[in-house]
Amino acid sequence: MSYNINKNGYYGEFGGAFIPEMLYPNIEELKLNYVKFMNDPDFKKEFNQLLINYVGRPTPLYFAKQLSKRHNTKIYLKREDLCHTGAHKINNTIGQILIAKKLNKTRIIAETGAGQHGVATATVCALMGIECVIYMGELDIERQAPNVARMKMLGAKVIPAKSGSKTLKDATNEAIRDWINNPENTHYIIGSVVGPHPYPDMVARFQAIISEEIKWQLESIEGSSSPDYIIACVGGGSNAAGAFYHYLDDKNVKLIAVEASGMGIDSGKSAATSILGNTGVIHGSKTLLMQTKDGQITEPYSISAGLDYPGIGPMHANLYKTKRAEFISITDNQAMKAGVELSRLEGIIPAIETAHAFAVLENKKFKKEDIVVINLSGRGDKDLDTYIDYFKL
């Protein structure tokens, strides 16, 4: 059994393309071309050169000595926080802007929650001289002000989503509406492994550079390309998809996906989709999502703007359903404490999204000889105000 996508655009029972008729030509165009483009030698060359000379890849695989000592196991950090723009999101936006250019699109739209995908999209649009419009929930605009300023500095137009919970789900709704109204000249750069096929697979392939590097880096350090565990946070799940990608079918590597349980699983203020969700359709794909008995999507909550999405990507829904990955839910409080611990033990301030992954170290026991790789998906500059307010620093 393979955990990768099948020829029909499904991971097991999850995936597909549930889209308005107006978007059919765009999705079909992408579906027919994305793999062909990605395998084209000239495309590969340009993509890889930009990853090296612009993004700053490969990112280090860093042995966290103090953290390892504290938790009595061997912990390596995949330093995606050191990518240009401060998170893994740039890997995907570089790839998608090159695809948009190949398709002769002259306008880019995107959604963003924590703002990292918005910044990464605005960055590549500036690089390529293409018009950029970013949709962002009104609440997220308030709590991620530094990233909003960066997007504007880069020349993007930031449009607030004022409906619903005014967060990521609502920003995505607005972006899809825009795309329906401007199908001819616009490419929608989706920032996570969500949305209609081929987006989950396309984004996962661009992010797969993370696990590709982990393999050779770990081989050179430990003499084995396979760790015992890979841990990554999951909202939609692009950083996790990238960290897991080359290990999906290697059962010796245990995958841990970390969700945000907010104020607690049963608090009514949570984003723990795997536990609280049921099968349904959101933003064009069949997956697990949080919904009422009559199918209305419920509002997610997390202190981290990037994890408060009511669904997970279809790849992750399948990993959960088949038990290939272990899903662990972490509260706001656990994540915030883990963020401070990493800061004070290793001198690295993580994004609050990423801090959820580090909280697993307090919630699961590892053996002393285990090799544990944590995907440090983003840096915490954008979250300093939240950290300071939370701990009254």
NORQUI-V40573 format. One record per residue. N is the residue number from 1. PSI is psi in whole degrees, 0 to 359 (NA if undefined). NEAR is the number of other ideal C-beta (glycine too) atoms within 10 Angstrom. Layout:
# NORQUI-V40573
<<N & PSI & NEAR> <N & PSI & NEAR>>
This chain:
# NORQUI-V40573
<<1 & 130 & 7> <2 & 145 & 8> <3 & 5 & 20> <4 & 174 & 13> <5 & 147 & 22> <6 & 178 & 11> <7 & 343 & 5> <8 & 4 & 9> <9 & 25 & 19> <10 & 147 & 17> <11 & 102 & 30> <12 & 236 & 17> <13 & 358 & 14> <14 & 146 & 23> <15 & 221 & 27> <16 & 183 & 19> <17 & 100 & 20> <18 & 93 & 13> <19 & 155 & 20> <20 & 150 & 12> <21 & 325 & 7> <22 & 331 & 11> <23 & 355 & 17> <24 & 314 & 13> <25 & 319 & 11> <26 & 313 & 21> <27 & 319 & 20> <28 & 316 & 13> <29 & 316 & 14> <30 & 313 & 22> <31 & 319 & 17> <32 & 337 & 10> <33 & 337 & 15> <34 & 317 & 21> <35 & 319 & 13> <36 & 314 & 10> <37 & 313 & 19> <38 & 336 & 16> <39 & 355 & 9> <40 & 129 & 15> <41 & 320 & 7> <42 & 320 & 10> <43 & 311 & 17> <44 & 316 & 12> <45 & 313 & 10> <46 & 316 & 14> <47 & 311 & 20> <48 & 322 & 13> <49 & 319 & 10> <50 & 321 & 20> <51 & 322 & 21> <52 & 307 & 11> <53 & 342 & 9> <54 & 312 & 15> <55 & 326 & 22> <56 & 28 & 14> <57 & 158 & 20> <58 & 148 & 18> <59 & 148 & 23> <60 & 151 & 14> <61 & 106 & 20> <62 & 127 & 16> <63 & 116 & 14> <64 & 91 & 21> <65 & 311 & 12> <66 & 319 & 14> <67 & 320 & 22> <68 & 317 & 19> <69 & 315 & 11> <70 & 320 & 15> <71 & 7 & 22> <72 & 47 & 13> <73 & 175 & 19> <74 & 112 & 21> <75 & 124 & 26> <76 & 141 & 24> <77 & 122 & 25> <78 & 112 & 28> <79 & 64 & 18> <80 & 343 & 30> <81 & 344 & 22> <82 & 359 & 18> <83 & 151 & 24> <84 & 134 & 16> <85 & 351 & 24> <86 & 11 & 23> <87 & 171 & 29> <88 & 341 & 32> <89 & 329 & 32> <90 & 330 & 27> <91 & 316 & 27> <92 & 320 & 30> <93 & 326 & 28> <94 & 312 & 25> <95 & 314 & 25> <96 & 329 & 26> <97 & 327 & 24> <98 & 323 & 21> <99 & 318 & 20> <100 & 318 & 23> <101 & 318 & 16> <102 & 328 & 16> <103 & 6 & 14> <104 & 35 & 9> <105 & 143 & 21> <106 & 2 & 13> <107 & 137 & 17> <108 & 136 & 24> <109 & 157 & 24> <110 & 160 & 29> <111 & 157 & 31> <112 & 148 & 32> <113 & 287 & 30> <114 & 347 & 28> <115 & 346 & 29> <116 & 319 & 29> <117 & 323 & 30> <118 & 316 & 33> <119 & 316 & 29> <120 & 322 & 31> <121 & 314 & 32> <122 & 324 & 29> <123 & 310 & 25> <124 & 331 & 27> <125 & 320 & 25> <126 & 317 & 14> <127 & 321 & 14> <128 & 357 & 14> <129 & 41 & 8> <130 & 141 & 18> <131 & 141 & 15> <132 & 128 & 24> <133 & 126 & 20> <134 & 129 & 28> <135 & 132 & 24> <136 & 135 & 31> <137 & 142 & 29> <138 & 321 & 15> <139 & 318 & 20> <140 & 327 & 27> <141 & 322 & 22> <142 & 313 & 12> <143 & 352 & 22> <144 & 42 & 27> <145 & 318 & 13> <146 & 321 & 13> <147 & 327 & 29> <148 & 317 & 23> <149 & 321 & 13> <150 & 317 & 21> <151 & 315 & 26> <152 & 320 & 13> <153 & 326 & 11> <154 & 357 & 20> <155 & 7 & 14> <156 & 152 & 24> <157 & 123 & 13> <158 & 119 & 19> <159 & 123 & 16> <160 & 139 & 17> <161 & 119 & 25> <162 & 6 & 11> <163 & 169 & 12> <164 & 228 & 14> <165 & 0 & 19> <166 & 39 & 19> <167 & 207 & 26> <168 & 315 & 33> <169 & 316 & 25> <170 & 325 & 23> <171 & 320 & 27> <172 & 317 & 29> <173 & 315 & 18> <174 & 319 & 20> <175 & 319 & 27> <176 & 320 & 22> <177 & 316 & 14> <178 & 315 & 18> <179 & 320 & 18> <180 & 323 & 15> <181 & 340 & 9> <182 & 56 & 15> <183 & 334 & 17> <184 & 310 & 10> <185 & 0 & 10> <186 & 135 & 20> <187 & 133 & 24> <188 & 112 & 25> <189 & 96 & 28> <190 & 138 & 27> <191 & 354 & 29> <192 & 181 & 31> <193 & 51 & 30> <194 & 179 & 28> <195 & 180 & 27> <196 & 150 & 25> <197 & 133 & 23> <198 & 11 & 21> <199 & 310 & 30> <200 & 319 & 33> <201 & 319 & 23> <202 & 313 & 24> <203 & 318 & 30> <204 & 320 & 25> <205 & 319 & 21> <206 & 325 & 26> <207 & 347 & 29> <208 & 346 & 18> <209 & 332 & 25> <210 & 306 & 30> <211 & 333 & 22> <212 & 316 & 14> <213 & 319 & 19> <214 & 318 & 27> <215 & 308 & 17> <216 & 329 & 12> <217 & 316 & 19> <218 & 323 & 19> <219 & 316 & 12> <220 & 333 & 10> <221 & 313 & 12> <222 & 352 & 15> <223 & 9 & 7> <224 & 137 & 12> <225 & 353 & 17> <226 & 122 & 17> <227 & 174 & 23> <228 & 324 & 17> <229 & 145 & 19> <230 & 129 & 28> <231 & 134 & 27> <232 & 148 & 32> <233 & 154 & 33> <234 & 120 & 33> <235 & 272 & 32> <236 & 316 & 30> <237 & 28 & 32> <238 & 323 & 31> <239 & 324 & 33> <240 & 318 & 34> <241 & 318 & 31> <242 & 320 & 30> <243 & 328 & 29> <244 & 335 & 30> <245 & 305 & 20> <246 & 1 & 20> <247 & 2 & 21> <248 & 317 & 22> <249 & 8 & 11> <250 & 95 & 14> <251 & 345 & 11> <252 & 340 & 9> <253 & 118 & 20> <254 & 130 & 17> <255 & 131 & 22> <256 & 118 & 21> <257 & 130 & 27> <258 & 119 & 28> <259 & 165 & 30> <260 & 116 & 29> <261 & 6 & 26> <262 & 239 & 25> <263 & 358 & 15> <264 & 149 & 14> <265 & 314 & 14> <266 & 15 & 11> <267 & 345 & 11> <268 & 357 & 12> <269 & 82 & 16> <270 & 165 & 25> <271 & 30 & 28> <272 & 77 & 24> <273 & 320 & 30> <274 & 324 & 20> <275 & 318 & 15> <276 & 349 & 21> <277 & 161 & 23> <278 & 166 & 12> <279 & 133 & 13> <280 & 186 & 17> <281 & 128 & 16> <282 & 134 & 24> <283 & 40 & 25> <284 & 359 & 23> <285 & 153 & 28> <286 & 123 & 21> <287 & 192 & 30> <288 & 132 & 25> <289 & 156 & 25> <290 & 124 & 23> <291 & 160 & 19> <292 & 174 & 9> <293 & 330 & 6> <294 & 17 & 5> <295 & 8 & 10> <296 & 133 & 8> <297 & 131 & 18> <298 & 154 & 15> <299 & 124 & 16> <300 & 164 & 27> <301 & 138 & 20> <302 & 150 & 29> <303 & 338 & 25> <304 & 126 & 28> <305 & 339 & 30> <306 & 352 & 35> <307 & 357 & 32> <308 & 60 & 27> <309 & 139 & 29> <310 & 357 & 25> <311 & 180 & 30> <312 & 161 & 33> <313 & 153 & 31> <314 & 329 & 29> <315 & 314 & 30> <316 & 325 & 33> <317 & 319 & 27> <318 & 320 & 24> <319 & 325 & 28> <320 & 312 & 23> <321 & 322 & 16> <322 & 358 & 13> <323 & 20 & 8> <324 & 326 & 19> <325 & 147 & 24> <326 & 130 & 17> <327 & 127 & 19> <328 & 135 & 20> <329 & 135 & 23> <330 & 133 & 28> <331 & 166 & 21> <332 & 311 & 23> <333 & 317 & 14> <334 & 318 & 19> <335 & 316 & 27> <336 & 319 & 22> <337 & 319 & 18> <338 & 324 & 23> <339 & 319 & 28> <340 & 321 & 16> <341 & 313 & 20> <342 & 319 & 26> <343 & 316 & 15> <344 & 339 & 11> <345 & 326 & 16> <346 & 356 & 20> <347 & 30 & 8> <348 & 118 & 21> <349 & 114 & 19> <350 & 156 & 29> <351 & 151 & 28> <352 & 326 & 28> <353 & 307 & 32> <354 & 325 & 34> <355 & 331 & 31> <356 & 321 & 35> <357 & 321 & 30> <358 & 335 & 29> <359 & 341 & 25> <360 & 329 & 24> <361 & 332 & 22> <362 & 346 & 14> <363 & 355 & 12> <364 & 138 & 14> <365 & 132 & 10> <366 & 154 & 19> <367 & 158 & 11> <368 & 323 & 9> <369 & 355 & 8> <370 & 142 & 16> <371 & 115 & 21> <372 & 119 & 25> <373 & 124 & 26> <374 & 128 & 27> <375 & 108 & 27> <376 & 84 & 30> <377 & 337 & 31> <378 & 156 & 28> <379 & 160 & 21> <380 & 10 & 21> <381 & 317 & 13> <382 & 340 & 26> <383 & 7 & 29> <384 & 318 & 12> <385 & 321 & 12> <386 & 315 & 19> <387 & 312 & 19> <388 & 315 & 10> <389 & 320 & 10> <390 & 317 & 17> <391 & 2 & 11> <392 & 46 & 5> <393 & NA & 8>>
